[in-house]
Amino acid sequence: MQQSGGSDTEVTWEDQQNINKFGRLNNRFHELDDEIKIAKETNDNLEDASNELILADEEVVRFQIGEVFAHVPKDEVESRIEQMKEVTSQKLDKLEEEKNSILAQMAELKKILYGKFKDSINLEED
């Protein structure tokens, strides 16, 4: 059975699954944006702390562990900050990879959905 007019395209179960998947990917994309922003801020803060530590004259510095400040040797604090920077950088790389993967999946779904529904569907953000 053929539909009259292009905007009356029937939505199949598979189409609805693609639309739902696109919605889930879009939500995850925004979550990743927030997580990436936080990871970058953390990385910047660790870099600032590392720079301040270089300028410090004391051999024992205050280092925050949880909610408590402890007096820790400067060398140990430097190594801890470096470890924290590595972990944060690795996390940031993984988040960026996941974001790129999601963008690719979303682009593929857009191609499929716009190919079928043309102007009847809006997958763009305002």
C-alpha positions as a printed NumPy array, in Angstrom:
array([[ 0.   ,  0.   ,  0.   ],
       [ 1.459,  3.335, -1.057],
       [ 1.051,  6.484,  0.99 ],
       [ 0.036,  9.745, -0.64 ],
       [ 2.339, 12.614,  0.313],
       [ 5.842, 12.116,  1.7  ],
       [ 5.079, 13.053,  5.303],
       [ 2.748, 10.108,  5.998],
       [ 5.551,  7.535,  6.152],
       [ 4.692,  4.611,  8.41 ],
       [ 6.925,  4.208, 11.455],
       [ 7.953,  0.584, 11.779],
       [ 9.15 , -1.123, 14.945],
       [12.72 , -0.956, 13.615],
       [12.365,  2.789, 12.952],
       [11.125,  3.338, 16.496],
       [14.086,  1.359, 17.842],
       [16.452,  3.579, 15.823],
       [14.754,  6.732, 17.117],
       [14.989,  5.437, 20.698],
       [18.64 ,  4.486, 20.217],
       [19.378,  7.948, 18.848],
       [17.737,  9.488, 21.932],
       [19.79 ,  7.328, 24.293],
       [23.006,  8.153, 22.415],
       [22.159, 11.847, 22.5  ],
       [21.637, 11.708, 26.271],
       [24.938,  9.881, 26.753],
       [26.647, 12.424, 24.486],
       [25.543, 15.25 , 26.792],
       [26.601, 13.292, 29.885],
       [30.021, 12.759, 28.315],
       [30.324, 16.473, 27.56 ],
       [29.797, 17.194, 31.254],
       [32.217, 14.461, 32.339],
       [34.866, 15.707, 29.897],
       [34.468, 19.24 , 31.21 ],
       [34.958, 18.025, 34.8  ],
       [37.978, 15.899, 33.822],
       [39.589, 18.871, 32.053],
       [39.015, 21.088, 35.088],
       [40.533, 18.413, 37.33 ],
       [43.521, 18.124, 35.03 ],
       [43.984, 21.915, 35.064],
       [43.737, 21.981, 38.861],
       [46.334, 19.223, 39.17 ],
       [48.636, 21.091, 36.798],
       [48.213, 24.259, 38.888],
       [48.949, 22.288, 42.073],
       [52.046, 20.818, 40.464],
       [53.26 , 24.283, 39.456],
       [52.611, 25.674, 42.944],
       [54.481, 22.753, 44.451],
       [57.523, 23.592, 42.342],
       [57.506, 27.094, 43.813],
       [57.089, 25.882, 47.398],
       [60.151, 26.206, 49.652],
       [59.067, 23.74 , 52.321],
       [60.18 , 20.121, 52.396],
       [56.902, 19.09 , 54.047],
       [53.666, 20.403, 52.541],
       [50.003, 20.072, 53.408],
       [48.249, 17.567, 51.148],
       [44.506, 17.009, 51.171],
       [43.462, 13.409, 51.605],
       [39.682, 13.227, 51.509],
       [38.56 , 16.034, 53.802],
       [41.722, 16.135, 55.914],
       [44.995, 17.922, 55.291],
       [48.09 , 15.913, 56.187],
       [51.731, 16.98 , 56.332],
       [53.456, 14.964, 53.614],
       [56.997, 15.177, 52.209],
       [57.178, 17.302, 49.073],
       [58.622, 14.465, 46.954],
       [55.748, 12.145, 47.845],
       [53.19 , 14.85 , 47.009],
       [54.865, 15.428, 43.637],
       [54.652, 11.727, 42.782],
       [51.019, 11.524, 43.933],
       [50.065, 14.534, 41.817],
       [51.806, 13.001, 38.788],
       [49.908,  9.743, 39.317],
       [46.644, 11.645, 39.645],
       [47.39 , 13.563, 36.433],
       [48.082, 10.306, 34.568],
       [44.837,  8.746, 35.78 ],
       [42.857, 11.855, 34.86 ],
       [44.478, 12.046, 31.419],
       [43.687,  8.387, 30.737],
       [40.095,  8.926, 31.84 ],
       [39.85 , 11.982, 29.6  ],
       [41.17 , 10.002, 26.626],
       [38.611,  7.233, 27.201],
       [35.789,  9.772, 27.472],
       [36.894, 11.46 , 24.236],
       [37.019,  8.08 , 22.465],
       [33.522,  7.202, 23.678],
       [32.252, 10.629, 22.598],
       [33.7  , 10.17 , 19.095],
       [32.164,  6.694, 18.863],
       [28.763,  8.049, 19.882],
       [29.012, 10.872, 17.339],
       [29.722,  8.327, 14.596],
       [26.752,  6.167, 15.647],
       [24.485,  9.21 , 15.797],
       [25.586, 10.311, 12.319],
       [24.763,  6.857, 10.946],
       [21.326,  6.872, 12.586],
       [20.664, 10.392, 11.273],
       [21.461,  9.206,  7.759],
       [19.058,  6.266,  8.093],
       [16.239,  8.235,  9.739],
       [16.472, 11.325,  7.524],
       [16.634,  9.013,  4.491],
       [13.279,  7.54 ,  5.4  ],
       [11.44 , 10.417,  7.083],
       [12.996, 13.437,  5.316],
       [11.578, 16.622,  6.917],
       [ 9.071, 14.728,  9.085],
       [11.698, 14.161, 11.795],
       [14.013, 16.586, 13.542],
       [17.157, 15.134, 15.081],
       [19.052, 18.404, 15.358],
       [19.54 , 20.32 , 18.595],
       [18.18 , 23.816, 18.836]])
